[in-house]
Amino acid sequence: MAGQSEYTSAQIIAMQKDAMRRVHEMQRISQEKIRQSQPNRPPSPPAPAPEPAAEMPAAPEVSSSLLGPPENKGNEMAGFFDQMNLDPEVLLLLGVGLLLMNEGADPMLLLALLYILL
C-alpha cells in the first residue's frame, strides 16, 4: 500500500479547494473579531486572496553577504570594553549579577558573585 494514494486527483483537488475555502472563512472571521475589538479604527480593506500554489513565485535568493560573518562597523561598546580592559568572563558575571539584582535575588547570592569576581 506504500506509495499508492487512496484518493483520485479530482478528490485531492476538491479537498484542496475546500481547505482554501475554510482558510478564507477563518481569516474573514478573525478580521471581523479584530474590527469588533477596535471600534474606533476605520475598517481596513480586506487582504487580497492568495494565488494558488501553482502560480506562487519562487523564493528570493539569499544574498551571500547575509551568510558571511557580521561586520563590526562602528561598534562603540566593544571599543569601550576594550579600553576598560575587562575580560569577557568578568563582563558576563557582572551582567548576571545585574539581572539577579533586578529580579530581587538573595543578597548572599550577589555577594557570592562579587567574591568570584575577585
C-alpha positions as MATLAB code, in Angstrom:
seq = 'MAGQSEYTSAQIIAMQKDAMRRVHEMQRISQEKIRQSQPNRPPSPPAPAPEPAAEMPAAPEVSSSLLGPPENKGNEMAGFFDQMNLDPEVLLLLGVGLLLMNEGADPMLLLALLYILL';
ca = [
       0.000    0.000    0.000;
       3.055    2.244    0.334;
       3.308    4.770   -2.489;
      -0.307    4.296   -3.587;
      -2.854    7.037   -2.964;
      -6.362    6.168   -1.862;
      -7.691    9.370   -3.448;
      -8.081   10.336   -7.079;
      -6.590   13.571   -8.322;
     -10.086   15.059   -8.588;
     -10.727   14.256   -4.917;
      -7.396   15.780   -3.890;
      -8.174   18.970   -5.842;
     -11.627   19.125   -4.221;
     -10.042   18.731   -0.760;
      -7.531   21.480   -1.534;
     -10.298   23.838   -2.647;
     -12.286   23.020    0.474;
      -9.229   23.709    2.632;
      -8.686   27.059    0.898;
     -12.359   27.935    1.443;
     -12.045   27.130    5.153;
      -8.857   29.208    5.444;
     -10.580   32.199    3.846;
     -13.557   31.750    6.157;
     -11.297   31.681    9.236;
      -9.455   34.782    8.027;
     -12.760   36.586    7.466;
     -13.975   35.661   10.968;
     -10.700   36.797   12.560;
     -10.861   40.121   10.705;
     -14.407   40.632   11.984;
     -13.278   39.885   15.541;
     -10.456   42.408   15.203;
     -12.838   45.064   13.878;
     -15.244   44.397   16.751;
     -12.486   44.699   19.356;
     -11.278   48.013   17.883;
     -14.431   50.012   17.013;
     -12.612   53.392   16.834;
     -10.373   52.417   13.938;
     -11.635   52.721   10.368;
     -12.090   49.334    8.682;
      -9.139   48.254    6.610;
      -9.676   46.811    3.142;
      -9.711   43.016    3.096;
      -6.487   41.331    2.155;
      -6.362   40.054   -1.417;
      -6.876   36.340   -1.813;
      -3.606   34.452   -2.151;
      -2.810   32.943   -5.518;
      -2.954   29.180   -5.982;
       0.216   27.313   -5.102;
       0.984   26.596   -8.762;
       1.268   30.319   -9.513;
       3.365   31.271   -6.464;
       6.713   32.915   -7.330;
       9.899   31.205   -6.303;
      11.562   32.240   -3.053;
      14.150   35.013   -3.465;
      17.794   34.082   -3.335;
      19.580   34.812   -0.070;
      22.407   37.271   -0.506;
      25.833   35.843    0.192;
      26.615   38.932    2.264;
      23.905   37.837    4.709;
      25.557   34.461    5.142;
      29.028   35.774    5.919;
      30.342   36.810    9.338;
      28.873   40.051   10.660;
      30.975   43.112   10.135;
      31.976   45.168   13.157;
      31.002   48.612   11.818;
      31.159   51.315   14.452;
      30.737   49.068   17.467;
      31.373   51.657   20.146;
      30.595   49.323   23.050;
      33.323   46.877   22.015;
      35.810   49.736   21.994;
      34.598   50.867   25.398;
      35.070   47.412   26.915;
      38.497   47.089   25.270;
      39.562   50.357   26.874;
      38.319   49.161   30.261;
      40.490   46.013   29.947;
      37.683   43.767   31.226;
      37.658   40.063   30.465;
      34.550   38.625   28.827;
      34.071   36.381   31.873;
      34.036   39.402   34.177;
      31.510   41.143   31.956;
      29.344   38.035   31.936;
      29.382   37.782   35.728;
      28.577   41.488   36.054;
      25.654   41.085   33.664;
      24.329   38.074   35.556;
      24.706   39.997   38.803;
      22.736   42.954   37.428;
      19.977   40.682   36.170;
      19.756   38.887   39.503;
      19.733   42.184   41.368;
      16.861   43.486   39.204;
      14.921   40.279   39.840;
      15.309   40.660   43.613;
      17.766   37.813   44.161;
      19.116   36.828   47.561;
      21.860   39.257   48.690;
      24.097   36.315   49.640;
      23.983   35.113   46.039;
      25.014   38.562   44.826;
      27.863   38.630   47.348;
      28.996   35.190   46.131;
      29.142   36.535   42.561;
      31.191   39.502   43.747;
      33.543   37.113   45.545;
      34.025   35.168   42.310;
      34.927   38.429   40.570;
      37.834   38.975   42.974;
];
